[in-house]
Amino acid sequence: MRAGGLRGLTSRLLRTPRRRRGVVLAIVAVAASTGVPVLIAGSTSVFTRLATLPLWVIAGAPLLMVAGWGANAGRVAILARANGRRLPFRHAWLVAAGGDFGAALGPGGLTGIAAYIFLLARSGLGSAAATALFALERLLDQLVFAAALAASAAALALGSQHAHPWRLFGIAATLCAGLVFVILVALAQYRRLVRASAWTLARLRIGARRRWRFIRWSFLFRRGLGEVAALPKGRLALIALCAAGYWAARFAILPLIAAGMHAPVPWGYLLAVQVIALFAGQLSLLPGGTITVEAVFAGLLLPFLHRQDLGLMLLVWRGSVFYFTLVAGGASFALATARGPAGAPVPRASQRTT
């Protein structure tokens, strides 16, 4: 990454007090998520133990993140094309990585929404279409989580006699189903929601011009969803496959680390731990789900691992999904914003046929 790009990224991040607070929170989160593995292991020797891991673990874990961004880039490119913008794969990859960087900067991943929409809008899509694509991605993600939990529960029920936290699995599955239900109901009752929102804005004495802008934006959002829904079934299946590929790459990181450490933890259990940790991370007040994610790991994996091994596993996993995202994702965010709009408009007649 060029020095100019780094300076540009730094200036954008520190432009307002709110953004400066976000950067400070990210620094605190990195320090806390680095210190917790030391506390779990009971010694700073956890850092020296990194040298005992095979090279294919140290290199493979971040490479899986890169592969996941590649799969997500395919999803971004297809969704953008459905809404009239042909993005080069390279730029779609920068959007995918930069969106994850944005999510890593804020509590609960909420800043990822703004970063993703900002990058898509800067790529030539309107904010309503960009928001619609983000909503569709989140819906697909919830479906993938539900499938992952079902696969994990089946694997554990068939192949392990250990006592497992089935209640936590049930809570996570219920959250997945609940979020999918809310999204589907909101889509089905969209006009009623818009009317209710407009009525609420009027009661709050919001001006007629702003209310009109909101209603217009809402229907552009709806149209963005419709453009994707009108895609051929093969394209929709490819979008779902890209979503599954992204999360498969991310969920493979922890089993890869466990294999390199010869840790006796069933893969199905490791899959469920990661899904539950993702939900728990939404409750953290620090970026990256710091503290809550570590608490989930400690609570669910200590029955299988010694404290020293758990501290090492957590440090390597964090290094791949959090620290690496801040560095590589930050560079991608800077490159995506520095280049400006990318790609070209797609002829209207070809959006549903290609």
C-alpha positions as CSV (number, residue, x, y, z in Angstrom):
1,M,0.0,0.0,0.0
2,R,1.4,3.4,-1.0
3,A,2.2,6.0,1.7
4,G,-0.4,8.4,0.1
5,G,-3.1,5.8,0.5
6,L,-2.2,5.3,4.1
7,R,-2.2,9.0,4.8
8,G,-5.6,9.3,3.0
9,L,-7.0,6.5,5.1
10,T,-5.7,8.0,8.3
11,S,-7.1,11.4,7.5
12,R,-10.5,10.0,6.7
13,L,-10.6,8.0,9.9
14,L,-9.5,10.9,12.1
15,R,-11.6,13.6,10.4
16,T,-14.2,14.0,13.2
17,P,-14.2,13.4,16.9
18,R,-16.6,10.5,16.5
19,R,-14.2,8.8,14.1
20,R,-11.3,9.5,16.4
21,R,-13.2,7.8,19.2
22,G,-13.8,4.8,16.9
23,V,-10.1,4.5,16.2
24,V,-9.3,4.7,19.9
25,L,-11.9,2.0,20.6
26,A,-10.3,-0.2,17.9
27,I,-6.9,0.2,19.6
28,V,-8.4,-0.6,23.0
29,A,-10.1,-3.7,21.4
30,V,-6.8,-4.9,19.9
31,A,-5.0,-4.5,23.2
32,A,-7.8,-6.3,25.1
33,S,-8.1,-9.1,22.7
34,T,-4.3,-9.6,22.8
35,G,-4.2,-9.5,26.6
36,V,-7.1,-11.9,27.2
37,P,-5.2,-14.9,25.7
38,V,-2.3,-14.1,28.0
39,L,-4.7,-14.1,31.0
40,I,-6.2,-17.4,29.9
41,A,-2.9,-19.0,29.4
42,G,-1.5,-17.5,32.6
43,S,1.8,-16.5,31.0
44,T,3.2,-14.4,28.2
45,S,4.8,-17.7,26.9
46,V,1.8,-17.9,24.7
47,F,3.6,-15.6,22.2
48,T,6.7,-17.8,22.1
49,R,4.5,-20.8,21.5
50,L,3.5,-19.3,18.2
51,A,6.8,-20.5,16.8
52,T,5.9,-24.1,17.6
53,L,2.9,-24.1,15.2
54,P,3.4,-25.5,11.7
55,L,3.9,-22.9,8.9
56,W,0.7,-24.1,7.2
57,V,-1.3,-22.9,10.2
58,I,0.4,-19.5,10.5
59,A,0.0,-18.9,6.7
60,G,-3.2,-20.8,6.1
61,A,-5.4,-19.0,8.6
62,P,-5.1,-15.6,7.0
63,L,-5.2,-17.1,3.5
64,L,-8.6,-18.5,4.4
65,M,-9.7,-15.0,5.2
66,V,-8.4,-13.9,1.8
67,A,-10.3,-16.8,0.1
68,G,-13.4,-15.8,2.0
69,W,-13.2,-12.3,0.6
70,G,-12.8,-13.7,-2.8
71,A,-16.0,-15.7,-2.4
72,N,-17.8,-12.6,-1.1
73,A,-16.5,-10.6,-3.9
74,G,-18.4,-12.8,-6.3
75,R,-21.5,-12.1,-4.3
76,V,-20.9,-8.4,-4.4
77,A,-20.3,-8.4,-8.1
78,I,-23.4,-10.4,-9.0
79,L,-25.6,-8.2,-6.7
80,A,-24.2,-5.0,-8.1
81,R,-24.7,-6.2,-11.7
82,A,-28.3,-7.0,-10.9
83,N,-28.7,-3.3,-9.9
84,G,-27.1,-1.9,-13.0
85,R,-23.4,-1.7,-12.2
86,R,-20.7,-4.0,-13.6
87,L,-17.8,-4.2,-11.1
88,P,-14.4,-5.7,-11.9
89,F,-13.7,-8.6,-9.6
90,R,-10.7,-6.8,-8.2
91,H,-12.8,-3.9,-7.1
92,A,-15.5,-6.2,-5.7
93,W,-12.8,-7.9,-3.7
94,L,-11.7,-4.6,-2.2
95,V,-15.4,-3.8,-1.3
96,A,-15.7,-7.2,0.4
97,A,-12.5,-6.8,2.4
98,G,-13.1,-3.1,3.1
99,G,-16.6,-3.9,4.4
100,D,-15.2,-6.4,6.9
101,F,-12.6,-3.8,7.9
102,G,-15.5,-1.4,8.7
103,A,-17.2,-4.0,10.7
104,A,-14.1,-4.6,12.8
105,L,-13.8,-0.9,13.6
106,G,-17.1,-0.6,15.6
107,P,-19.0,-2.3,18.4
108,G,-21.3,-5.0,17.3
109,G,-20.1,-4.7,13.7
110,L,-22.5,-1.9,13.1
111,T,-19.9,0.3,11.4
112,G,-19.7,-2.5,8.8
113,I,-23.1,-1.4,7.5
114,A,-22.0,2.1,6.9
115,A,-18.6,1.0,5.4
116,Y,-20.3,-1.5,3.0
117,I,-22.9,1.0,1.8
118,F,-20.3,3.7,1.5
119,L,-18.1,1.6,-0.7
120,L,-20.9,0.4,-2.9
121,A,-22.3,3.9,-3.3
122,R,-18.8,5.1,-4.2
123,S,-18.7,2.3,-6.8
124,G,-21.6,3.9,-8.6
125,L,-24.6,2.4,-6.9
126,G,-27.2,4.6,-5.2
127,S,-27.4,4.4,-1.4
128,A,-30.9,2.8,-1.6
129,A,-29.6,0.0,-3.9
130,A,-26.5,-0.4,-1.7
131,T,-28.6,-0.8,1.4
132,A,-30.8,-3.3,-0.3
133,L,-27.8,-5.4,-1.3
134,F,-26.5,-5.3,2.3
135,A,-29.9,-6.4,3.6
136,L,-29.9,-9.3,1.1
137,E,-26.4,-10.3,2.2
138,R,-27.4,-10.3,5.8
139,L,-30.4,-12.5,5.0
140,L,-28.2,-15.0,3.2
141,D,-25.8,-14.9,6.2
142,Q,-28.5,-15.9,8.6
143,L,-29.5,-18.8,6.4
144,V,-25.9,-20.0,6.3
145,F,-25.6,-19.7,10.1
146,A,-28.8,-21.8,10.5
147,A,-27.4,-24.4,8.2
148,A,-24.1,-24.4,10.0
149,L,-25.8,-24.9,13.4
150,A,-27.9,-27.7,12.0
151,A,-24.7,-29.4,10.6
152,S,-22.9,-28.9,13.9
153,A,-25.7,-30.4,15.9
154,A,-26.1,-33.4,13.6
155,A,-22.3,-34.1,13.7
156,L,-22.2,-33.8,17.5
157,A,-25.3,-36.0,18.0
158,L,-23.9,-38.7,15.7
159,G,-20.3,-38.7,16.5
160,S,-19.6,-37.6,20.1
161,Q,-20.6,-38.7,23.5
162,H,-19.5,-35.5,25.2
163,A,-21.9,-33.2,27.0
164,H,-22.5,-30.1,24.9
165,P,-24.3,-26.8,25.6
166,W,-27.4,-27.7,23.6
167,R,-29.3,-24.8,25.2
168,L,-26.8,-22.3,23.6
169,F,-27.2,-24.1,20.3
170,G,-30.9,-23.7,20.6
171,I,-30.7,-20.0,21.5
172,A,-28.4,-19.3,18.5
173,A,-30.7,-21.2,16.2
174,T,-33.7,-19.3,17.5
175,L,-31.9,-16.0,16.9
176,C,-31.1,-17.0,13.3
177,A,-34.7,-18.1,12.7
178,G,-36.0,-14.9,14.4
179,L,-33.9,-12.6,12.3
180,V,-34.8,-14.4,9.0
181,F,-38.5,-14.1,10.0
182,V,-38.3,-10.4,10.8
183,I,-36.6,-9.7,7.5
184,L,-39.1,-11.7,5.5
185,V,-42.1,-10.1,7.2
186,A,-40.6,-6.7,6.6
187,L,-40.2,-7.5,2.9
188,A,-43.8,-8.9,2.7
189,Q,-45.3,-5.9,4.5
190,Y,-43.1,-3.3,3.0
191,R,-45.8,-0.8,1.9
192,R,-47.4,-0.8,5.3
193,L,-44.1,-0.2,6.9
194,V,-43.4,2.8,4.6
195,R,-46.8,4.2,5.3
196,A,-46.4,3.8,9.1
197,S,-42.9,5.3,8.9
198,A,-44.2,8.3,7.0
199,W,-47.1,8.8,9.5
200,T,-44.6,8.6,12.3
201,L,-42.3,11.2,10.7
202,A,-45.3,13.5,10.2
203,R,-46.2,13.2,13.9
204,L,-42.6,14.1,14.7
205,R,-43.0,17.3,12.6
206,I,-40.5,16.2,10.0
207,G,-40.8,18.4,6.9
208,A,-42.7,17.3,3.9
209,R,-39.6,17.4,1.7
210,R,-37.7,15.1,4.0
211,R,-40.6,12.7,4.2
212,W,-40.9,12.6,0.5
213,R,-37.1,11.9,0.2
214,F,-37.5,9.0,2.7
215,I,-40.5,7.5,0.8
216,R,-38.6,7.8,-2.5
217,W,-35.5,6.2,-1.0
218,S,-37.7,3.4,0.5
219,F,-39.1,2.5,-2.9
220,L,-35.7,2.7,-4.5
221,F,-34.6,0.2,-1.8
222,R,-37.5,-2.0,-2.7
223,R,-36.7,-1.8,-6.4
224,G,-33.1,-2.9,-5.6
225,L,-34.5,-6.0,-3.9
226,G,-36.8,-6.7,-6.8
227,E,-33.9,-6.5,-9.3
228,V,-32.1,-9.3,-7.4
229,A,-35.3,-11.3,-7.0
230,A,-35.9,-11.2,-10.8
231,L,-32.5,-12.8,-11.5
232,P,-32.5,-16.3,-13.1
233,K,-32.4,-19.2,-10.6
234,G,-28.9,-20.1,-11.6
235,R,-27.7,-16.6,-10.6
236,L,-29.5,-16.8,-7.3
237,A,-28.0,-20.2,-6.6
238,L,-24.6,-18.7,-7.4
239,I,-25.1,-15.9,-4.9
240,A,-26.0,-18.4,-2.2
241,L,-23.0,-20.5,-3.1
242,C,-20.7,-17.4,-2.7
243,A,-22.2,-16.7,0.7
244,A,-21.7,-20.3,1.8
245,G,-18.1,-20.1,0.4
246,Y,-17.3,-17.0,2.4
247,W,-18.5,-18.4,5.7
248,A,-17.0,-21.9,4.9
249,A,-13.6,-20.2,4.6
250,R,-14.1,-18.3,7.9
251,F,-15.4,-21.3,9.8
252,A,-12.5,-23.4,8.6
253,I,-10.0,-21.3,10.3
254,L,-10.5,-22.6,13.8
255,P,-10.5,-26.3,12.8
256,L,-7.3,-25.6,10.9
257,I,-5.7,-24.2,14.0
258,A,-7.0,-27.1,16.1
259,A,-5.5,-29.5,13.6
260,G,-2.1,-27.8,13.8
261,M,-2.2,-27.9,17.6
262,H,-3.5,-31.5,17.7
263,A,-6.3,-30.3,19.8
264,P,-9.0,-33.0,20.6
265,V,-12.0,-30.9,19.8
266,P,-14.7,-32.2,17.3
267,W,-15.0,-30.1,14.2
268,G,-18.7,-29.8,14.7
269,Y,-18.2,-28.3,18.1
270,L,-15.7,-25.8,16.7
271,L,-18.2,-24.8,14.1
272,A,-20.9,-24.2,16.7
273,V,-18.5,-22.2,18.9
274,Q,-17.8,-19.8,16.1
275,V,-21.4,-19.2,15.2
276,I,-22.3,-18.6,18.9
277,A,-19.3,-16.3,19.2
278,L,-20.5,-14.3,16.2
279,F,-23.9,-13.7,18.0
280,A,-22.2,-12.9,21.3
281,G,-19.9,-10.4,19.6
282,Q,-22.9,-8.3,18.7
283,L,-23.4,-7.6,22.4
284,S,-19.9,-6.2,22.9
285,L,-19.3,-2.5,23.4
286,L,-15.8,-2.9,21.8
287,P,-14.9,-3.5,18.2
288,G,-14.5,-7.0,17.0
289,G,-16.8,-8.4,19.7
290,T,-13.8,-8.1,22.1
291,I,-14.4,-9.6,25.6
292,T,-17.7,-11.3,24.8
293,V,-16.1,-13.4,22.1
294,E,-13.2,-14.4,24.4
295,A,-15.7,-15.2,27.1
296,V,-17.6,-17.6,24.7
297,F,-14.3,-19.3,23.7
298,A,-13.2,-19.7,27.3
299,G,-16.6,-21.0,28.5
300,L,-17.1,-23.5,25.6
301,L,-13.5,-24.7,24.9
302,L,-12.0,-25.0,28.4
303,P,-13.6,-28.5,28.9
304,F,-11.5,-29.7,26.0
305,L,-8.3,-27.8,26.2
306,H,-5.6,-26.8,28.7
307,R,-5.5,-23.1,29.5
308,Q,-2.2,-22.7,27.7
309,D,-3.6,-24.3,24.5
310,L,-6.8,-22.3,24.6
311,G,-4.8,-19.1,24.9
312,L,-2.7,-20.0,21.9
313,M,-5.7,-21.0,19.8
314,L,-7.6,-17.8,20.7
315,L,-4.5,-15.7,19.9
316,V,-4.0,-17.3,16.4
317,W,-7.7,-17.2,15.6
318,R,-7.9,-13.5,16.6
319,G,-4.8,-12.8,14.6
320,S,-6.6,-14.1,11.5
321,V,-10.1,-12.8,11.8
322,F,-9.5,-9.5,13.6
323,Y,-5.9,-8.2,13.4
324,F,-5.5,-9.4,9.8
325,T,-8.8,-7.8,8.9
326,L,-7.8,-4.5,10.4
327,V,-4.5,-4.5,8.4
328,A,-5.5,-6.1,5.0
329,G,-9.1,-4.9,5.1
330,G,-7.9,-1.4,6.0
331,A,-5.6,-1.3,3.0
332,S,-8.5,-2.6,0.8
333,F,-10.8,0.1,2.1
334,A,-8.2,2.8,1.3
335,L,-7.6,1.5,-2.2
336,A,-11.4,1.2,-2.9
337,T,-12.0,4.8,-1.8
338,A,-8.9,6.2,-3.5
339,R,-9.8,4.9,-6.9
340,G,-13.3,6.4,-7.0
341,P,-16.2,4.9,-9.0
342,A,-15.3,1.6,-10.7
343,G,-16.8,-0.5,-13.5
344,A,-19.5,0.6,-15.9
345,P,-23.2,0.7,-16.1
346,V,-24.9,-2.5,-17.3
347,P,-27.4,-2.1,-20.2
348,R,-30.9,-2.5,-18.7
349,A,-31.9,-5.4,-20.9
350,S,-28.9,-7.5,-19.9
351,Q,-29.2,-7.2,-16.2
352,R,-31.5,-10.2,-15.7
353,T,-30.0,-12.4,-18.5
354,T,-26.3,-12.3,-17.6
